[in-house]
Amino acid sequence: MRIAQTRFRSFRNLENALIPWGNGLNVLTGANGAGKTNVLEALHVLTGWGTFGGARFADAAQWDGQRGCGLAAQLFGERNALIEVSIQNRASLRLDGRACRWGDLRACVQSLTFLPSDMALLEGAPAVRRRFLDTLCALY
C-alpha cells in the first residue's frame, strides 16, 4: 500500500495544502525553513509513529497560535483507505471513518523514517543499530 496524497491543515508551518505523491521515489526540495521536515513529520504521524522526538501533540498546531490541526492521507494498494488525524491537545485517529489506534495505522501502511540525526546508526554504539533493526523488523 502507498500514500497517494496527503492533506495538511494548520500543521506546524505548513499552509492548508494537498500534496500528491507519485509512484516510486519522491524528493522534497526547498529552502531552509520551507517545511520539508514538517512534511516528513506529518507522514510519520499519519503512518502511526507519532511526532518526531516525542514532541507534544499540543505543539503541532501551526505556530501562528491556531488551536488544533489536522492531517489526512489517501492510500492505494491492496485496499484503498483514508487515514485522518485530528490534533488538539492529543491526537484523534480515524481509519476509513472509524476510530482506531496507532498500531492500526502502522499495520495499514508501512514506513520507516531516516533523519540526519540517525547518523548514529553508523557512528554510534551497537545498541543503536539493534534498536533500528528491531524497529525495521516490527514493520514486517
C-alpha positions in Angstrom: 0.0 0.0 0.0 1.2 3.5 -0.8 0.3 7.0 0.2 -1.2 8.7 -2.9 -1.8 12.1 -1.3 -1.6 14.0 2.0 -3.6 16.9 3.2 -2.4 19.4 5.9 -4.5 21.8 7.9 -2.5 24.2 10.2 0.2 21.6 10.9 3.4 23.3 12.1 4.4 25.9 9.4 2.5 24.1 6.6 -0.3 26.0 5.0 -3.5 24.2 4.2 -2.4 22.2 1.3 -2.6 18.9 -0.6 0.5 17.0 -1.8 0.0 14.3 -4.4 2.7 11.6 -4.2 3.9 9.8 -7.4 4.8 6.1 -7.7 8.4 5.4 -6.7 10.8 7.9 -5.3 9.5 11.4 -4.3 12.0 14.1 -3.5 11.3 17.1 -1.3 13.4 20.2 -2.0 13.2 23.8 -0.8 15.0 26.5 1.2 15.7 26.1 4.9 12.5 26.6 6.9 10.3 25.8 4.0 8.7 22.9 5.8 10.4 19.8 4.4 10.9 18.2 7.8 7.4 19.1 8.8 6.1 17.2 5.8 8.2 14.2 6.9 6.9 14.5 10.5 3.3 14.6 9.2 3.9 11.4 7.3 5.4 9.9 10.4 2.2 10.8 12.3 0.0 9.5 9.5 1.7 6.2 9.4 1.3 5.6 13.2 4.6 6.6 14.6 3.7 9.9 16.2 5.7 13.1 16.3 9.5 13.3 16.0 11.5 13.2 19.1 8.4 12.6 21.3 7.2 16.2 20.8 3.8 17.0 22.4 0.9 17.0 20.1 -0.3 20.3 21.5 2.8 21.8 19.9 2.0 20.5 16.4 -0.6 23.2 15.7 0.6 26.0 13.4 3.0 28.4 15.0 0.7 31.4 14.5 -1.4 30.4 17.5 -4.0 28.3 15.7 -5.7 25.9 18.0 -5.7 22.4 16.6 -4.7 21.0 13.3 -5.4 18.1 11.0 -3.7 15.6 8.7 -5.2 13.2 6.2 -3.7 10.6 3.8 -5.4 8.7 0.9 -3.9 5.2 0.5 -4.0 3.0 -2.6 -2.8 -0.6 -3.0 -4.1 -3.9 -1.7 -7.0 -1.8 -0.5 -7.9 1.8 -0.6 -8.0 3.6 2.8 -8.3 7.0 4.3 -6.3 8.0 7.4 -7.3 11.1 9.3 -5.6 12.6 12.3 -7.1 15.5 14.2 -4.7 17.1 16.8 -5.6 19.4 19.6 -4.0 18.6 23.0 -3.8 15.0 21.8 -4.3 13.1 18.6 -7.6 11.6 17.5 -7.1 8.8 14.8 -9.5 7.6 12.2 -9.1 4.9 9.6 -11.8 4.8 6.9 -14.1 6.9 9.2 -13.7 4.7 12.3 -11.8 5.5 15.4 -8.5 3.5 15.6 -5.2 3.2 17.4 -1.6 3.9 16.4 -1.0 0.2 15.8 -3.9 0.1 13.3 -2.2 2.8 11.3 1.2 1.1 11.4 -0.3 -2.1 10.1 -2.1 -0.3 7.3 0.9 1.5 5.7 4.5 0.5 6.4 7.0 3.3 6.7 10.5 4.0 8.1 11.8 7.5 8.6 15.5 8.2 8.3 16.7 11.6 9.5 20.1 13.3 9.7 20.2 12.5 13.5 20.1 8.8 12.5 23.8 9.0 11.6 24.3 7.4 15.0 23.5 4.2 13.1 26.9 4.5 11.5 28.8 6.2 14.3 27.0 5.1 17.4 27.1 2.1 19.7 25.8 -1.3 18.7 22.7 -0.8 20.8 21.6 2.0 18.4 21.8 -0.4 15.4 20.0 -3.1 17.3 17.1 -0.7 18.1 16.9 0.4 14.5 16.8 -3.2 13.3 14.1 -4.1 15.9 12.0 -1.2 14.6 12.5 -2.3 11.0 11.6 -5.9 11.8 8.4 -4.7 13.6 7.2 -3.3 10.2 7.1 -6.7 8.6 
